[in-house]
Amino acid sequence: MALLFSDSKVALAVDEGTDPIKATFETMYILVKTTAITAGALDIEAQWSIDGNTWVSFTTPDDLPQIVAAGNTWLAALPARAPFMRLFYDVTTGPVTFELAVTGF
């Protein structure tokens, strides 16, 4: 197992993606820890790319459950679908304080 990406964010009503992550493992494990939600919700999905520039969203398996309360932690195991991955997040209202981590096996 290797930590591929880790970041902390305080986001207010944004759509943003993380930097590309090299998907060098068969399975990517995503941990999202929400420490504060003032209002709204946090949506996170994995997006995939062949070249690290053009991103594709897949359907339900790559969406994490919507986060609406602080203190919740979700862990998702996703099969690697392309050489690059990023986490795209959307904050409704906010601010939302959260941590993202991606590991691989």
N, C-alpha and C positions, 0 to 999 in steps of 0.2 A: 504494500500500500504506500502511496506517495501523495503528499499534499500538493495539488496542482494550482490552487488558487485560494486566496483568503482575502477578504476585504470587509470593512465596516462602512456603513453609509447612514447618513441622515438625509432623507429625501422628502421633498415637498412638491407634490403634484407634477411628477416628471415621468417620461418614458425614456429609459436609458439602458444601454447594454454594457456589460463588463468588457474588458479587453479580451481578445481571443485566447482560448485555452487550448493547448495542443492535446488532443484526445489520443493519448498513447496507450490507453488501457481498453480492454473489452467492455468494462462496466465503469460508469462514472457515478459516484455517490455525492449527492448534494445535500448539504446541511444548511438550513436557514433558521437563525435564532433571532426572534424579534424581541427587543428590549423595551420599546415604547411605541405606542400608536396614539397620537392625540386625536385624530379623526380619520375617517375613511378606511381604506384597505390597501393591502400590498398583494400584487399578482406577480408571479415569477414563472418564466418558462425557459426551457433550454432551446437554443437555436443552433443550427448546424451549418457548416460551410466546407466546401471542397478546397477553397483557396485562401480562406481567412478574410475575404472581402465581401462576398455575396452570401447573405444569410437566409436560411430557410426555416420556417416554423413547421413542426409536425403537429399532429393532433393530440388528443387527450393524454397519451402516455407521457408526454414531455411537459405537461402543465403540472405545477405543484398546486395544492389546495390554496384557495384564497385565504390570506391571513388578515384577521380583523381584530385580534386582541394581542396584547403584549404577553410575553412569557411562553408563547407557543413555539415549538420546534418541529420542523418537518424534515424527514430524511427520505430522499428519493433515490432509487437505483435505476439508472438509465443505461441501456446498451449504447455504445458508441456508434453513431450513425454516419459519421464523416470524420476527416482528419482534424477538424477544428470545431470547438464548441464555445458558446458564450451564454451567459445568463442575461436575459432581457427582463427588466422589471418595470412595472407600472404602478405608481402610487396615486391613489385617488384621495384628494384633499391633503392629508398629512398634517404635520410631519410624521414620518415613520423612521425609527432608528432600528437598524437590523445589521446582522453579520451574515456573510455568505462564506461557505467553504466548499471546495470541490476536491475530492480525493478519487483515486483510481486503483483498481485491482486488475 
